[in-house]
């Protein structure tokens, strides 16, 4: 039996439970890493509800160093970046205790390989003992900040533009100092290589996947919806700005047009931590649930799932999960970038407001079309979006034969 090698895994948000987009990806990476490595996990816990899940991480990790992070305090502390000239995202995720744990755990366990999930966690990878460093950027976050700037007035437009510029400079330095940089789609990888051509040979794509056994139409659920008209559904973490922007825009620009033809139509927004702007949408024809124990009943009984994101990078887990559940999905062009699906067959990709509305109308009018598209969506997920297939990219990058260290007892700790 080959002993598993030690590996450092750094994640900006606790990768369990996998109940939002970034955590779905980071958790599946953790499971994959644990198959071949003894994982030493350093992570932040930014929501009190997640503290109770820290101990469960010992199922996949040899040691867990979890640091409590208060978003409000961290936002204030991140302003130090204005004085230091760096991106504000870096001091936001900078913690002396985590840095000290990294410096201590690497020599104690003979760790030679490390994976950082999200760009800012790369600031912990400068230990000279590390012989293999990989960053899973997921998306080009610097471009996201620059996109935010276009929709803001001064001074926020200036602050977001500055963040985009300074974060890109850091991303380039970090990528140059590592062995591989991963992105979720070819489009994101191409965007980064255009901005950082010096690292083009070390950029790879590792797409998102979906657990098609968990998200399956074979499961039977009671409907969570009261009797009434057709249901449109949006799922996601509702404190995440692209999701907030999507539902606010949808309710303001598209929902009134849809309700002209379907006055009994209902739009359900299902997801944790709804921001005040999302909560304000609740009312005639709009339901905001907040956290639900299981999103699958909502998916299973929705007539159409919508993903009207305007600020989105990479393949959205919410889209893959809906497709895996055999639901018809209408997607704006932004989250469809990189999605290997045929519009009109596996899903509907809408370019512009009018097309988004017309494609929803067509699906609501044709039950057979909805069923056919759902079956095709499910098949597409089974063929193209298994986690195991996509995460094999990471396995290949970590295939170097690194001598294992000792095997001390598992530990899980939460630190202030």
Buried (B, 14 or more C-beta within 10 A) or exposed (E): EEEBBBBBBBBBBBBBBBBBBBBBBBBBBBBBBBEBBBBBBBBBBBBEEBEEBBEEBBEBBBBBBBBBBEEEEBEEBBEBBEEEEBBBBBBBBBBEEBBEBBBEBBEBBBBBBBBBBBBBBBBBBEBEEBEBBBBBBBBBBBBBBBBBBEEEEEEEBEBBBBBBBBBBBBBBBBBEEBBBBBBBBEBBBBBBBEBBEEBBEBBBBBBBBBBBEEBBBEEEEEEBBEEEBBBBBBBBBBBBEBBBBBBBBBBEEBBEBBBEEBEEBBBBBBBBBBBEEBEEBBEEBBBBBEBBEEBBBBBBBBBBBBBBBBBBBBBBBBBBBBBBBBBBBBBBBBBBBBBEBEBEEBBBBBEEBEBBBBBBBBBBEEEEBBEEBBBBBBBBBBEBBBBEEBBEBBBEBBEEEBEBBEEEEEEBEBEE
